[in-house]
Amino acid sequence: MSNWKQTQWVDETGQVTTIQDVLAILKDDPVVSLELKALDHIPSVLIQEKKLENADLSFPIIVVEKSGVFQMILDGHHRRHKAIMEKRTHILAKILKKGIFNTHH
């Protein structure tokens, strides 16, 4: 998506959740240092070279957790890929546990 602020997800009932909704939910949650290997089971998306070059690792990725298991990366695939390429072991993250994403997308 060319405009990050237009990022949104639609669940099976048709309810739309925007990146702004997610950021509002997470605004008071801490940024954590997440071990990258904890995300190994989550498939990546198509990585665009320009977005990869511009990926800023000082911004946390957003990961959905359900029942103690990371389900998906909502935002930050390019940052995760860049961190892996730079041979980092951890990445800054915010963990979404609020239940707005209950299934794999």
N, C-alpha and C positions, 0 to 999 in steps of 0.2 A: 504494500500500500504506500503510495507516494506521500500521503499526509498522515503522519502518526496520530494526530488528534482525531482522525476519523475512524480509528480502530474500534471495532465492535464485534460482539459475539452474539449469536442467536441460539437460544436453547430449543429443545424439542417442542416446547409449548409456544414458541414464537416470541418469547420475551427477549428484548434487546438489552444487552449490557455494554456500555461504552467504556473506553479506557478511563474517562473521567470518573465514571462510577467506581471503578476498581481503585483508582488513586484516592478517591474520597474515603473509601472503606479502609484503605491501608495507611491513611495519613498519620495516624498516631502509633502505628506498629513500628517496631525497631527494624533497622537494617541489620542483617546477620551476614556472617562470613560462611558461605555454604560450600561444602566440599563438592567439587565438580563431578567426582565419580558417583555421587549420590543421584546424579541426573542421567547416568549412562543409559538407563532403560527407556528414556524419553527420546523418541525420534526427532531429528532435526527437520527444519524446513529447507526449501531451496535457498541457498545463501547467495545473495547478490554481492558481487565484488565491491561496488561502491559503498554499499551500506556496511560491509565488513570493515573497509578502510576507515569509515567514519564512526564506527562503534566506540562509544566512550565507556570504558570499564569503571568509571567513577560513579555511574548511575546503576542502581541495583536492578537486577532482573526480577520478574514477578513469576513466582511458581505457585501452583495450586497444590495443596496438600489435603488428603482425605484419609482418615483413619491411620495417620502416621506414615503414609506413602505419598511421595510426590507423583502427581497425576499428569501434569502438563506444565509447559512453560507458556504463560500468557504473553509475556513481553520479554524479549531479550535473547532470541535465538542467535542473532549476529554477535552479541556480546559474549555469549557462551562459546561460540565458535572461535572468536578472537582470543579469548582466555585460554582455550585448549591449544590454539596455534602458538601462543606465547608460553606454553608449557607451565601455566599456572595450575595450582592445585585447588584454589578456592576462588569464589566469585561473590561479590556483594549481591544480596537478594532480599526481597520482601516475600514473606510466605502468606498466601491467601488461604485462610481456613474457614472463611465465613459461609461457605456452602452455596454460593451463587453459581458455582460450576460443579455440578455433581456427576457429570459424565465426561468421557473423553470427547474432544472435539477434533 
